[in-house]
Amino acid sequence: MTVPILEPDQAQKRAAAAAAAGYDHLKVKAGTDPTADLDRLLAVRAGAPDAALKLDANQGWTVPETVQFVDRLQDRGLSLELLEQPVDRDNVSGLARVSKQVAPPVAADESLLTPADAIGLVRANAADVLNVKLGKSGLVGAQSIVEIAQAANLELMIGCMLESAVGIHAAAHVVAGTGAFSYIDLDGNRLLAADVIEDTGPTIDIAGPGHGVEPS
């Protein structure tokens, strides 16, 4: 479940509510001011002390800011399961420097749209994890990125934008069909004011073929 950019008290409440609903992996949005981002992350940890934490900086930091941020986390005894796209999408060399200098696995998101981008990231040793989104690559492109990552011994993450459950189910089928993904981030429909199906909580039911909806 994603915790958006909120004031620390609101972020703590959002994290606590997510943990109470059964979400044990939280992704915290960041990339504004590193000090405010740290305060938000600490608040999320207070609200969900047992949750695994990912951080998505959405291209918001420089390389030095990213390294310093991770150092500050470590000084406070906090660890991240994943650090997503800390620097600008076009700064592939900077992403590579971050990957070499910080402990958490680094994921490429905005830097990865197509299979050609995946090849470039692999050649640059720029990331530990490739974040696949069907809204970026489509189904066929996603399969190609999976194959590239596997050939390079990189881990895979599947993410989303603000799809309804129809899009989320398509991504879930990619996860189930390939068995290739270490990180699952499919909650975009839960951030919508209304969706085409009822909220099912932390799980996605793909017991059969199709997108999980039937026309009325």
C-alpha positions in Angstrom: 0.0 0.0 0.0 1.3 3.5 -0.9 1.6 6.3 1.6 1.5 9.5 -0.4 3.3 12.8 0.4 1.6 13.9 3.6 2.4 15.7 6.8 4.0 13.3 9.3 0.9 13.0 11.5 -1.3 12.2 8.5 1.3 9.7 7.2 1.4 8.0 10.5 -2.4 7.6 10.6 -2.4 6.3 7.0 0.3 3.8 7.8 -1.5 2.6 10.9 -4.8 2.2 9.0 -3.0 0.2 6.3 -1.3 -2.1 8.8 -4.6 -2.7 10.6 -6.2 -3.6 7.2 -3.6 -6.3 6.7 -1.0 -4.5 4.6 2.5 -5.6 5.7 4.5 -3.8 2.9 4.2 0.0 2.6 5.7 2.2 -0.1 6.3 5.8 1.1 6.4 8.6 -1.5 9.2 11.1 -1.2 11.3 13.4 -3.4 10.3 16.8 -2.1 12.7 18.0 0.7 15.0 15.2 2.1 14.4 16.4 5.7 10.6 16.4 5.3 10.9 13.0 3.5 12.8 11.6 6.5 10.2 12.9 8.9 7.5 11.3 6.9 9.3 8.0 6.8 9.9 8.0 10.5 6.2 8.7 11.1 5.2 5.8 8.8 7.6 3.5 10.8 5.9 4.7 14.0 2.5 4.0 12.6 3.4 0.6 11.2 6.4 -0.7 13.2 6.3 -4.2 11.6 5.8 -3.3 8.0 8.5 -3.6 5.3 9.2 -0.2 3.9 10.0 0.9 0.3 10.7 4.5 -0.6 9.9 6.1 -3.9 11.7 9.4 -4.4 10.1 9.9 -7.8 13.3 11.4 -9.4 13.4 14.1 -6.7 16.9 13.9 -5.4 20.5 14.3 -6.5 23.1 11.6 -6.1 24.6 13.2 -3.0 21.2 13.8 -1.4 20.3 10.2 -1.9 23.5 8.8 -0.4 23.2 11.3 2.6 19.5 10.3 3.1 20.3 6.6 3.3 23.2 7.3 5.7 20.8 9.3 7.9 18.4 6.3 7.9 21.1 4.0 8.9 22.1 6.3 11.8 18.5 5.9 13.1 18.5 2.2 12.7 16.0 2.2 9.8 16.3 0.0 6.8 14.6 0.0 3.4 13.5 -3.0 1.5 13.8 -1.0 -1.7 14.7 2.5 -2.9 12.9 3.5 -6.1 14.1 6.0 -8.7 15.9 8.5 -6.5 17.4 10.6 -9.4 16.2 12.0 -12.7 15.1 9.5 -15.3 17.7 10.6 -17.7 20.5 10.5 -15.2 21.3 6.8 -15.7 25.0 7.3 -14.7 23.8 8.9 -11.5 21.4 6.0 -10.8 24.4 3.7 -11.3 26.4 5.6 -8.7 23.6 5.5 -6.2 23.3 1.7 -6.7 27.0 1.3 -6.0 27.0 3.5 -2.9 23.9 2.6 -0.9 22.8 -0.7 0.8 19.1 -0.9 -0.2 18.4 -2.4 -3.6 17.8 0.4 -6.1 14.9 0.2 -8.6 14.6 1.9 -11.9 11.1 3.2 -12.7 10.8 6.3 -14.7 14.1 5.4 -16.4 12.5 2.3 -17.8 9.7 2.5 -20.4 10.7 0.1 -23.1 12.9 -3.1 -23.6 15.5 -0.8 -25.1 15.6 1.2 -21.9 16.1 -2.1 -20.0 19.1 -3.0 -22.1 20.6 0.4 -21.5 20.1 0.1 -17.7 21.7 -3.4 -17.7 24.7 -2.2 -19.7 25.2 0.8 -17.3 24.8 -1.4 -14.2 22.4 1.3 -13.1 19.9 -0.6 -11.0 19.3 -3.8 -8.9 15.6 -4.0 -9.8 13.6 -3.1 -12.9 10.1 -1.8 -12.3 7.7 -3.0 -15.0 4.4 -1.2 -15.5 1.9 -2.2 -18.2 1.0 1.5 -18.6 4.6 2.0 -19.7 5.5 -1.0 -21.7 2.3 -2.9 -22.5 2.0 -6.7 -22.1 4.4 -7.6 -24.9 7.0 -5.1 -23.8 6.7 -6.3 -20.2 7.5 -9.9 -21.3 10.6 -8.7 -23.1 11.8 -6.7 -20.0 11.3 -9.8 -17.9 13.5 -11.8 -20.2 16.2 -9.1 -20.3 16.2 -8.8 -16.4 16.4 -12.6 -16.0 19.3 -12.8 -18.5 21.1 -10.1 -16.5 20.3 -11.6 -13.1 18.3 -8.6 -12.0 15.3 -8.6 -9.8 11.9 -7.5 -11.0 9.2 -5.3 -9.6 5.7 -4.8 -11.0 4.1 -1.5 -10.4 1.1 0.5 -11.5 -0.2 4.0 -12.0 -3.8 4.8 -11.2 -5.4 1.9 -13.1 -8.8 0.5 -12.1 -9.0 -3.1 -11.0 -9.2 -4.0 -14.7 -5.6 -2.9 -15.3 -4.5 -4.3 -11.9 -5.8 -7.7 -12.8 -3.9 -7.6 -16.1 -0.7 -6.9 -14.2 -1.5 -9.6 -11.6 -1.8 -12.1 -14.5 1.7 -11.1 -15.6 3.0 -11.8 -12.1 1.3 -15.2 -11.9 2.1 -16.2 -15.5 5.9 -15.4 -15.3 6.6 -16.1 -11.6 9.4 -13.6 -12.1 8.6 -10.7 -9.7 10.2 -10.2 -6.3 8.3 -7.0 -5.5 4.6 -6.4 -6.1 3.2 -2.9 -6.0 -0.4 -3.1 -7.4 -2.6 -0.8 -5.4 -3.4 2.0 -7.9 -7.1 1.2 -7.9 -7.3 1.6 -4.1 -6.3 5.2 -4.5 -9.3 5.9 -6.7 -12.5 7.5 -5.4 -14.4 4.7 -7.0 -13.5 1.5 -8.7 -15.3 -1.0 -10.9 -15.2 -3.8 -8.2 -15.4 -3.8 -4.5 -12.2 -3.4 -2.5 -10.8 -6.9 -1.7 -8.1 -5.7 0.7 -4.4 -6.7 0.3 -5.2 -9.7 -2.0 -6.0 -9.8 -5.7 -8.2 -12.7 -6.8 -7.2 -14.1 -10.2 -8.6 -17.6 -9.8 -9.6 -17.7 -13.5 -8.8 -16.0 -16.8 -9.7 -12.4 -17.6 -9.7 -9.1 -15.8 -11.9 -10.1 -12.9 -15.0 -8.2 -14.1 -18.0 -9.1 -16.1 -20.1 -6.6 -18.2 -23.5 -5.9 -16.6 
